[in-house]
């Protein structure tokens, strides 16, 4: 985290550390579950009286968002002046370990942030309060958010989390390097073939300067999940019981990156391990960087800021992207569930989410509340990230996401660098992953 210690690394770490913590949490939470399999019922929701008195804890992991949260709470306390909310910030590296301990002793915060990789674990062990009653009462309207985000926080047909923000993936471009290489800029409807041609042409033209056409994080969210989906493949089956890595389409999505490295359009995996994709890009050694919407702050402050542009991801067999976002969830066994639900409902509203977008670094999940984000980098069309929501699939997750994320991390780098054969390795990965899913 030396060159860009801000959001690009933080967001990626957010996922990786989150799933790592889930490894230990699976056993611990399952052991103390009172209703494994998830709750599908809840009492009817009625907004509590404005005179309700309660002390709530709201657990989050990002200190930079506290300013916006505090602004939200000022508005909430105008409606509920006697509900005191204490915001507890725990660094992400410790957040899930702390939450696991609290879940095991039924002392979870009243309201807290949840991410996709950990969601099913907590929902399946009865730790989260469904939002069914708020939805039925009209206090929360799921259609106000991307259906992909709503799906991400739905377990066995029951919705538990209200999305608060999201991110999608785009192609960041250094226009100066395109010009120097004599390569035309992409169009917004470009294809895999056009992308590969441009990446290879730039690497060839600027090889003497050590400049490559494309770099990426080589992780699922930013790199190979999008191309798997664009190839028509999958990572986890729709019923969550089997791996998608055994399909020819998924293999094509993986092979896309192997070919880019093999042709010299991209640095190899060792080079991308020693110097990450965003570092190559911001140091002017990569003309394109496939990365998330969260990278805008870092890239906008980098030496290549004046040459920045962003384009939609190229289309493979189909156009596709990946969406992930954080949600607000209520502890099912909290002492102040009604008051916590009132806060969850308030934070789900357009006013609160617009305020989050205006004051924070996130893209608010509420449809129509993203104007501030779209205008936050003059000269760069950030609307690209918002448009991608329409074709985005939820980040692949399951009850024990960490188990098969580890398998991916072990097996895929060898395919990318050409030391492991594509089909046999993916067949083995598929078998192992399906076995892991069967244990959930």
C-alpha positions in Angstrom: 0.0 0.0 0.0 2.9 2.3 -0.6 2.0 4.2 -3.8 -1.8 4.4 -3.4 -2.7 3.8 0.2 -6.2 5.1 -0.4 -9.2 3.5 -1.9 -8.0 1.2 -4.7 -5.9 -0.8 -2.3 -8.4 -0.4 0.5 -11.3 -1.6 -1.5 -9.5 -4.7 -2.8 -8.2 -5.4 0.7 -11.8 -5.0 1.9 -12.8 -8.1 0.0 -9.7 -10.2 0.5 -9.4 -9.7 4.2 -13.2 -10.0 4.6 -13.2 -13.5 3.1 -10.1 -14.5 4.9 -11.8 -13.7 8.2 -14.8 -15.8 7.1 -12.7 -18.9 7.2 -12.6 -18.9 11.0 -16.0 -17.4 11.3 -17.8 -20.3 9.6 -17.2 -22.7 12.4 -17.7 -20.2 15.2 -21.0 -18.9 13.9 -22.4 -22.2 12.9 -21.6 -23.5 16.4 -23.7 -20.8 18.1 -26.5 -20.6 15.5 -30.0 -20.7 16.9 -31.7 -20.9 13.5 -29.2 -22.0 10.9 -30.8 -21.8 7.4 -31.9 -18.2 7.9 -35.0 -16.6 9.1 -37.8 -16.1 6.6 -40.4 -14.5 8.9 -40.5 -11.3 10.9 -43.1 -9.3 12.7 -44.8 -6.4 11.0 -42.9 -3.1 11.0 -44.3 0.1 12.3 -42.1 3.1 12.7 -41.4 3.6 16.4 -42.8 6.6 18.2 -40.9 9.9 17.8 -40.4 9.9 21.5 -38.6 6.5 21.5 -35.6 6.5 23.8 -32.7 4.2 22.9 -28.9 4.0 22.7 -27.7 2.4 19.5 -24.3 1.3 18.3 -23.5 1.6 14.5 -20.4 -0.3 13.5 -18.4 0.7 10.4 -14.8 0.2 9.1 -14.1 3.4 7.1 -13.1 6.5 9.1 -13.3 8.6 5.9 -17.1 8.1 5.8 -17.8 9.2 9.3 -18.3 12.8 8.3 -21.1 11.8 6.1 -22.5 9.4 8.6 -22.5 12.2 11.3 -24.4 14.4 8.8 -27.0 11.6 8.3 -27.4 11.2 12.1 -28.2 14.9 12.4 -31.1 14.4 10.1 -32.1 11.2 11.9 -32.1 12.9 15.3 -34.5 15.5 13.9 -37.0 12.7 13.6 -35.9 10.7 16.7 -34.3 13.2 19.1 -34.1 10.6 21.9 -32.3 7.9 20.0 -28.6 8.3 20.6 -26.3 6.7 18.0 -22.7 5.9 18.8 -20.6 5.2 15.7 -17.9 2.6 16.3 -15.1 2.6 13.7 -13.0 -0.6 13.6 -10.2 -0.8 10.9 -11.2 -3.3 8.3 -8.3 -5.6 9.1 -9.9 -6.2 12.5 -13.5 -5.6 11.7 -14.5 -9.2 10.9 -12.7 -10.8 13.7 -14.4 -8.4 16.2 -17.8 -9.0 14.5 -17.3 -12.8 14.8 -16.6 -12.5 18.5 -19.7 -10.3 19.0 -21.8 -12.7 16.9 -20.7 -15.7 18.9 -21.8 -14.0 22.1 -25.0 -12.4 20.6 -23.6 -8.9 21.3 -23.5 -7.6 17.8 -23.8 -3.8 17.2 -27.4 -2.8 16.7 -26.7 -1.7 13.1 -23.5 -2.5 11.2 -21.9 -2.7 7.7 -22.0 -6.0 5.8 -20.2 -7.0 2.6 -21.0 -9.6 0.0 -18.5 -12.3 0.8 -19.6 -12.4 4.5 -23.3 -11.9 4.1 -24.6 -15.4 3.7 -22.5 -16.6 6.6 -24.3 -14.2 9.0 -27.7 -14.5 7.4 -27.7 -18.3 7.4 -26.8 -18.4 11.1 -29.7 -16.2 12.1 -27.6 -13.2 13.0 -29.3 -10.6 10.8 -32.9 -9.3 11.0 -34.7 -9.6 7.6 -36.0 -6.4 6.1 -39.2 -8.1 5.0 -41.4 -6.2 7.4 -40.0 -2.8 6.4 -40.5 -3.7 2.7 -44.1 -4.8 3.3 -44.8 -1.6 5.2 -43.4 0.5 2.4 -40.6 1.9 4.5 -37.9 0.4 2.3 -38.4 -0.1 -1.4 -35.9 -2.6 -2.9 -36.5 -1.3 -6.5 -34.8 2.0 -5.4 -31.5 0.0 -5.7 -29.9 -2.1 -8.4 -31.5 -5.5 -8.5 -28.0 -7.0 -8.5 -27.2 -5.4 -5.2 -30.6 -6.5 -3.8 -29.8 -10.1 -4.9 -26.4 -9.9 -3.2 -28.1 -9.3 0.1 -30.9 -11.8 -0.4 -30.5 -15.3 1.1 -33.0 -18.1 0.3 -35.5 -15.6 -0.9 -35.3 -13.3 2.1 -33.8 -9.8 1.9 -31.6 -8.7 4.9 -29.4 -5.8 3.9 -30.2 -2.3 2.5 -27.4 -1.3 0.0 -25.6 1.9 0.9 -23.1 2.2 -1.9 -21.7 0.3 -4.8 -18.8 0.0 -7.3 -18.4 -1.3 -10.8 -15.4 -1.9 -13.0 -14.2 0.3 -15.9 -11.2 0.7 -18.2 -9.0 3.6 -17.1 -7.0 5.0 -20.1 -3.9 7.1 -20.4 -4.7 9.1 -23.5 -1.2 10.5 -23.8 0.3 7.0 -24.2 -2.3 6.1 -26.8 -1.2 9.2 -28.8 2.5 8.4 -28.3 1.9 4.9 -29.6 -0.1 6.1 -32.5 -3.1 4.1 -31.5 -6.7 5.4 -31.7 -8.7 5.8 -28.5 -11.4 3.2 -27.9 -15.0 3.7 -28.7 -17.7 3.0 -26.1 -18.8 -0.1 -28.0 -15.5 -1.8 -28.3 -15.0 -5.5 -28.4 -12.4 -8.0 -26.9 -10.7 -8.2 -30.3 -10.4 -4.4 -30.5 -9.1 -4.2 -27.0 -6.5 -6.9 -27.5 -5.4 -5.3 -30.8 -4.9 -1.9 -29.1 -3.1 -3.4 -26.0 -0.7 -5.3 -28.2 -0.1 -2.4 -30.5 0.8 -0.1 -27.6 3.1 -2.7 -26.0 4.9 -3.1 -29.4 5.2 0.6 -30.1 6.5 1.5 -26.7 8.4 -1.6 -25.8 11.7 0.2 -25.7 10.3 2.4 -22.9 9.1 -0.6 -20.8 5.4 0.5 -21.4 2.6 -2.1 -21.7 -0.8 -1.8 -23.2 -2.8 -3.2 -20.2 -2.5 -4.0 -16.5 -5.0 -5.2 -14.0 -5.2 -6.3 -10.4 -5.5 -10.0 -11.4 -8.2 -10.5 -8.8 -11.7 -11.8 -9.3 -13.7 -8.6 -8.8 -11.6 -6.3 -11.1 -10.1 -8.8 -13.6 -11.4 -12.3 -14.3 -14.9 -12.3 -13.0 -15.9 -9.6 -15.6 -14.3 -11.5 -18.5 -15.9 -14.8 -17.3 -19.3 -13.2 -17.4 -18.5 -11.5 -20.8 -17.6 -14.9 -22.1 -21.0 -16.2 -21.0 -19.6 -18.2 -18.1 -20.2 -18.3 -14.4 -18.3 -18.7 -11.2 -21.0 -20.3 -9.0 -24.1 -22.0 -10.3 -27.5 -20.3 -9.8 -28.5 -22.7 -7.1 -25.1 -22.2 -5.4 -24.3 -25.9 -5.4 -21.6 -26.2 -8.1 -18.6 -24.4 -9.6 -18.7 -22.8 -13.0 -15.0 -23.3 -13.6 -15.7 -26.5 -15.5 -17.5 -24.8 -18.4 -15.9 -23.9 -21.7 -17.3 -20.4 -21.5 -15.6 -19.8 -18.1 -12.4 -21.1 -19.5 -12.6 -18.6 -22.3 -12.9 -15.8 -19.7 -9.8 -17.0 -17.9 -7.8 -17.6 -21.1 -8.4 -14.0 -22.2 -5.9 -12.8 -19.6 -3.5 -15.7 -20.3 -3.3 -14.6 -23.9 -2.7 -11.0 -23.0 0.2 -11.9 -20.9 1.5 -14.5 -23.4 1.4 -11.9 -26.2 3.2 -9.3 -24.2 0.2 -6.9 -24.1 0.4 -7.2 -20.3 3.2 -7.7 -17.8 3.5 -11.3 -16.5 2.1 -12.4 -13.1 5.4 -12.0 -11.3 5.8 -8.4 -12.6 2.2 -7.7 -11.5 2.9 -9.1 -8.1 6.0 -7.1 -7.6 4.4 -3.9 -9.0 0.6 -3.9 -8.9 -1.5 -2.9 -11.9 -2.5 0.5 -10.6 1.2 1.3 -9.9 2.1 0.4 -13.5 -0.6 2.7 -14.7 0.0 5.7 -12.5 3.7 5.6 -13.1 3.0 6.0 -16.9 4.1 2.4 -17.7 0.7 1.1 -18.7 -1.7 2.7 -21.1 -4.8 0.9 -19.7 -5.8 -0.2 -16.3 -8.9 -2.3 -15.7 -10.0 -1.1 -12.3 -12.9 -0.1 -10.1 -14.8 3.2 -9.7 -13.1 3.6 -6.3 -9.8 4.3 -8.0 -10.8 7.8 -9.1 -9.4 9.6 -6.1 -6.0 8.0 -6.4 -5.8 8.2 -10.2 -7.0 11.8 -10.1 -4.2 12.8 -7.8 -1.5 10.8 -9.7 1.1 12.0 -12.2 -1.1 10.8 -15.1 -4.2 12.7 -14.0 -4.1 15.2 -16.9 -4.3 12.3 -19.4 -7.0 10.3 -17.7 -10.1 8.9 -19.4 -12.4 6.0 -18.6 -14.3 3.7 -21.0 -16.8 0.8 -20.5 -15.2 -2.7 -20.4 -15.0 -4.2 -23.9 -17.7 -6.7 -24.9 -16.9 -10.4 -25.3 -19.7 -12.8 -26.2 -21.9 -10.4 -24.2 -21.5 -7.1 -22.4 -21.1 -7.7 -18.6 -19.6 -6.2 -15.5 -19.4 -7.0 -11.7 -21.1 -5.0 -9.0 -20.4 -5.0 -5.3 -21.6 -2.8 -2.5 -21.8 -2.5 1.3 -25.2 -2.8 3.0 -26.6 -1.7 6.4 -27.9 -4.7 8.4 -29.7 -4.9 11.8 -28.6 -7.5 14.5 -31.5 -10.0 14.8 -31.0 -10.4 18.6 -30.2 -6.8 19.4 -31.7 -5.1 22.4 -33.1 -2.2 20.3 -34.2 -3.8 17.1 -37.1 -1.4 16.5 -34.9 1.7 16.9 -32.2 0.1 14.8 -34.7 -0.6 12.1 -35.8 3.0 12.2 -32.2 4.1 11.6 -31.8 1.5 8.9 -34.9 2.9 7.2 -33.7 6.5 7.5 -30.2 5.6 6.0 -32.0 3.8 3.1 -33.8 7.0 2.0 -32.8 9.2 -0.9 -32.0 12.2 1.2 -29.5 10.3 3.4 -27.9 8.6 0.5 -27.6 11.8 -1.6 -25.9 13.4 1.5 -23.5 10.4 1.6 -22.6 11.0 -2.1 -22.2 14.7 -1.6 -19.9 14.4 1.4 -18.2 11.1 1.0 -16.2 9.1 -1.4 -18.8 6.5 -2.2 -21.3 6.0 -5.0 -24.7 6.0 -3.2 -26.7 2.9 -3.9 -30.1 4.8 -4.2 -31.0 5.3 -7.9 -30.8 8.9 -8.8 -28.6 9.9 -5.9 -25.3 9.6 -7.8 -25.1 13.1 -9.4 -22.2 14.2 -7.2 -20.1 11.2 -8.1 -20.7 11.6 -11.8 -19.4 15.2 -11.6 -16.6 14.6 -9.2 -13.8 14.4 -11.9 -14.3 17.1 -14.5 -13.2 16.0 -17.9 -13.5 12.3 -17.1 -16.8 10.5 -17.9 -17.5 8.8 -14.6 -21.1 8.2 -15.8 -19.5 5.1 -17.4 -19.5 3.4 -14.0 -23.1 4.2 -13.4 -24.2 3.0 -16.9 -22.4 -0.3 -16.2 -24.9 -1.1 -13.4 -27.5 -2.2 -16.1 -25.2 -5.0 -17.3 -23.6 -5.9 -13.9 -23.9 -9.2 -12.2 -23.5 -9.5 -8.4 -20.0 -10.4 -7.1 -20.0 -14.2 -6.8 -20.4 -15.3 -3.2 -21.7 -18.2 -1.1 -22.0 -19.1 2.6 -18.3 -19.9 2.8 -16.9 -17.7 0.0 -13.4 -17.8 1.6 -13.0 -21.6 1.0 -13.2 -21.4 -2.8 -11.5 -17.9 -3.0 -8.5 -19.7 -1.6 -8.7 -22.3 -4.3 -8.9 -19.6 -7.0 -5.8 -17.9 -5.5 -3.9 -21.2 -5.5 -4.8 -22.4 -9.0 -5.4 -19.4 -11.3 -2.0 -17.6 -11.3 -0.4 -20.7 -12.8 -2.8 -20.6 -15.7 -2.2 -16.9 -16.2 1.5 -17.3 -16.4 1.3 -20.4 -18.6 2.9 -22.8 -16.1 -0.4 -24.7 -15.5 -2.5 -26.1 -18.4 -5.8 -24.3 -18.8 -8.4 -27.1 -19.0 -7.0 -29.7 -16.6 -6.3 -27.0 -14.0 -9.8 -25.5 -14.3 -11.3 -29.0 -14.1 -9.5 -29.7 -10.9 -10.5 -26.2 -9.5 -14.1 -26.9 -10.4 -14.0 -30.3 -8.6 -12.5 -28.9 -5.5 -14.8 -25.9 -5.4 -17.9 -28.0 -5.9 -16.8 -30.1 -3.0 -16.3 -27.0 -0.9 -19.8 -25.7 -1.8 -21.3 -29.1 -0.8 -20.0 -28.6 2.7 -21.9 -25.4 3.2 
